[in-house]
Amino acid sequence: MAVEGPARGSPSTAGIIVIGDEILKGHTQDTNSFFMCRRLRALGVRVARISVVPDEVEAIASEVAAFAARFTFVLTSGGIGPTHDDVTFEAVAKAFGEKVVPHPELVALVHKFFGRTEAQCPEMKLARVPESSRLNYGQDGRGGAFEYPLVSVRNVYIFPGIPALMERALDGLAHLFRSERTRFHSRAVYVAADELLIAPVLDRAHAAFQGRVSLGSYPDWASNYYRVKLTLDSESEQDLEEAYGFLMRQLPPGVAVPLVTDCVSQAAAEVYGLAESAGSALGQKVAAALQTIEEALDRYSLAQLCVGFNGGKDCTALLHLVHAAVQRRFPVRQEKLQVLYIRIVSPFPEMEQFIQATVQRYDVQLCTVEGSIREALAHLKEQQPQLEAVLMGTRRTDPYSCTLTPMCMTDPDWPQYMRVNPLLGPDDSVEASASIPIQFCPQDWAYRDIWEFLRKLFVPYCILYDKGYTSLGSMVNTRKNPALRCTDARGRESYRPAYELENEEEERTSRQ
């Protein structure tokens, strides 16, 4: 939703016409209009309309005529070429009541580039343009002139449809569109609250600044850390700052949050900084976990280690911890951290998408195996015999974990690996081979610690946790946690996010 006020000072305006049946049929995704909007706005031009039309002379001509009368600039994209459906030149000529004629300079260029001079050859179609056409030679980044010009007719600029060519042409001809009298100023505010909650504030802001500042509100259902992106745009920096201050004062306390788009590149500094924070219970647990990870890095090379990762919250925290430790120890490295994904039957699509996004985010090497954990480890032993240790996101309250220590071998009848459990605190009173339960120690990570760590450092996690799930298995055995169910005044049911679970003992009630 965007509420647009009339801009002051009558800035230059633009209309964009995207031409092509392939766009309307969904065969090709349009990226040209997005690029044009970004570039034109940076040049001080307000894009007022975008239209997509088919490869039909009448449809293009009608739109060009209407746009040319209404906007300072018209930019078309597509429909230039040697084939039957390249009709943009013909359509622009029709829009202004002109004929299409061979342009001598373009004829010479066609001959130069294609070696053809016959009037009816397909290449010569590129030289037949509206009678009043101008040829605009752009400049590359080094100051040299382009060899082939962009054709314009009056205030209509006819760009190629191939994105790389269009982008190069627009950048090279930026001086034709630049407005010296207009500069747009923008700010964004990210809000961790639903749009309905802040709607009254937006209404008040719009009423107070209508005509001076444009206010946009855009919900985002994919982010873990904000629900709405608010944008403020104005030609006046003073008006913009006044509106921003008004908005920040009016929004409920604590709902405006920072936007962190990259938690990975600075992971070492942030994680070790947290570990060194004085008097922090979480910091002590982070420090203990890092100590276990560093011990594993002392014993094993990266080629001998892998991180167990199924997309869950615990292993997401673990991966970030391991990445931080590896980043600090090997600041310059080419060898990738290895990640083991044991794929279950009927996984959530959201979980699979998150795993792939995480692989890209951390630039790790993913190894996917299927079957039970024992079967998967057996397959792993066959496929990658050099692996000797697996870092696991196990917590003390997980099933069969009460006797585990930070570093312990798998059971004798299992494939032999060192299990490295950084989320388990050390217990010096019990030997690693003991079979008696270990009491919960201060360095053991609890449910709330996982969420505090992830959210304090703005680490992305699977979106299912924001929809009422607290422990993720397969689509067959996992449901939303009833403890997070809530009902509004109208009787509509919804679920709070996993990090708001109050009783940690109810974490696994979402598993059947």
C-alpha positions, 0 to 999 in steps of 0.5 A: 500500500502506498499513499502518494502525495503530489510532488512539489516543484513539478519534477520531470516525469516518465512513463515506461512501456514494456513491449512484448508478447513474451512478458504478457504470456509469462515466458519472460520476466520483466526486469527492465522496468525495475532497472529503469525506475531505479535509474530514473529516480536517481536522476531526479525523474519520477516514474508515473506509469508502467504499461506492458503491451503486446507486439501489436502496432495499434496497441503500441502506437496508442500507448505511445501517443497517450504517454508522450502527451502526458509525461516528460519522457517516454521510455519503451523497451523491446520490439527492436530487431530483424524479425516479424514481431519487432514492430516498435519503430513502425508503431512509434511512427504511427503514434506521431503520424509519420512514415518509417524510412531508412536512415542513412547513418543507420544504413551505414552502420548495418552495413558496417556491423552485418555486411548487408546492403540489400534494402529488404534484408532482415538486418536492414529493418534496424535502419528503418525508423520514424522520419523525425528520429534522432540518433543518440550516442551514449558514452561508456564508463571510460568516456568513449562513445557507443558505436551504435546509437539509441533512436528517439522520436520527440520525447520517446526513447526507444530502448532494446529489450535485452536487459544488458543492452538496455542497461548499458544504453540507459547508463550511457545516456543518463545525461538526457534524463538528469534533472538538476532541480530535483532530488528525491530523499528517502528513508525506510523504517522496519516494524516488528508489528502487523500492519493493522496495529500501526494503521492509525499511526500511518493515517495520522502521519499521512494527514500531517504530511500529505503533499510533502511526504509520500508514505508507503507501507509494505507487509513482508511475510518472509522476514523473521525480524520485521513485519512491515517496511515503511518508506518515506519519500520527499523532494525536501530533506527537511520535510522527510526528517520531520515526517520520520521523527513524527513517525518514530514518536508515534509508533508503539515503543520497541516496534521499530527494528534495525534491518540486518541483511548480513549477519554472516560476514561479521559473525566472528566479531559479533559472536566472540563479542557476545562471548566476552560480554561481562555478566551475561548468562548467554555470553557464558554459554556462547563462550563454552560452546566456542571452546568446544568448537575450537577444541574440535578444530584443534583435533580435526582439519576442516576436511575431517569435520562436518556440521549436522544441519536439518534446518531446525533452530538448534542447528541453525544456532550451531552453524552460526557458532561454528561459522564464527569460530572458523571465520576467526581461525581461518580468515582467508580460506578456500576450503568450504565448511561441510554440512550434513543434511539427513533428509527425512520423509515428507519434509516441509517445503519451507524447511527445504527452501531455508536449507538451500538459502542457508547453504548460499548464505554461509557458502558451505558444502552441502552433503545430503543423505537419506534414511535414519540417522544410523543409516545416514552415517553409514552412507556418509562413511562410505561416501566421505571416509575422511570425515571423523567428527560431526558437530551436532546441535544437541541440547540436554533436553533432547531425547537420549541426550541426558548422558552425552558430553560435549565430545563423545564417540558414537555407540560401538554398534554405530558408524564411528564418529566423534560427536561434538556437542557444543550446546552441551556444557562440560560436566567434569564430575562425569566421565565421557563414557558414563551411562548415568544422566548428567545434571543440567549444568549452567553451560547447557543451552536451553530453549530460550537461549537458542532464541535469545542467541538467534534474535540478538544476532539477527540470524535468519531461521526457518519461517515456520517458527514464526507460524506457531511451530516450536519443534520441526519434524516432517509434515506427517508428525509435526503440528503447530504448538497448541500453547501458542494458539491465540484468539482475537476479539472477533474469534479469529485464531492465530499462533504466536511465534516460537520464541514467545513460548513461555513453558519450555517443557511444552516445546515438543508438544508440536510433535506427534 
